């Protein structure tokens, strides 16, 4: 049989599903009314945004570096495969 859930149990299950780390969700059900708290939250989120942008820059730089490394390695392998580029080996003795 199905169990009867109270509204508190339903809210707790909903919060566990959407917020497994159990961080407070102030804007979801209770809007914050303190302007100072909102300003602090904006500043925190802007700091996180800047940190993410910086990490994105590092990530893009790493990808480009690896792409350049791949291109260089491919060029080396292709030049090594060309049959006319090899030096003739000194099989016969001159004398």
N, C-alpha and C positions, 0 to 999 in steps of 0.2 A: 504494500500500500504506500501511497505517497505521503510523505511527512508534511505536516503543516509548518510553514515557516512564518515567523513573525516578521514585521517590517525591519526590525533590527537585524535579524539573521540574514534577510535578503540584502540589506545594505552592506553587511560585513562580507558576504559572498561576492557582491558586486565590486566592493573595494579591493578584495583579494585578487579578483580577476583583472581589474584595470590597474592596480597598483600593488604588485606582488612584494615590493620592498617596503611597503607600508609607509610611504612618504605622505605627509599631509596634502590633501587636495583642496586648498582654500577656495579657489575660484569656481569649483565645480558645483557645490551645493550651497556654500555660504560665501557670497561675495565679500571681499575685504572692504571695509569702510574707512580705514585709516590711510590718508594720503601718503604719509611718511613710509608706511609699510609697502605701499604700491611703488613708490619711488625706489626703495631698496630692492624690491623684486625686479624692477626694470634694470637697475644697475647690475644686479647679479646676472640677469639674462643677457645683457650686453657684453659682460665679461666672458660669459660662456660662448657667446657668438664670436667674439674676437679670438678666443682660444681655438674654436672649431675652424675659423678661417685660416689661422696660422697653421694648424695641423693639415688642413686641406692643401695649403701651399707646399708644405713639406712632402705630402703624399704625391702631388702633381710633379714636383721636382724629382722625386725618387722614381716615378714611373718613366719620366722622360730620360733620366739617366740610364735606366735599365733598357729602354728602347734603343738608345744610342749604343750601349754595350752590345746588344743583340745584333744590331746592324754591323758593327765592327767585326764581331765574331763571324757573322755570315760572310762578310767580304773576305775575311782571312781564309775561311774554309773554301770558298769558291775559287779564290786565287790559287790555293794549294791543289785543287782538282784539275786545273787546266793542264793539258798534256804538254804543251809547248814551252811551259815556263821552267821545267826541270833542267838542271845543268847535266850535261852528259857525265856519266861516271868514268873515271880513269881506268878502264878495264885493260888497256894495252900499255905496255911499258915502252917508252921511247928510248932509243939509245943507240 
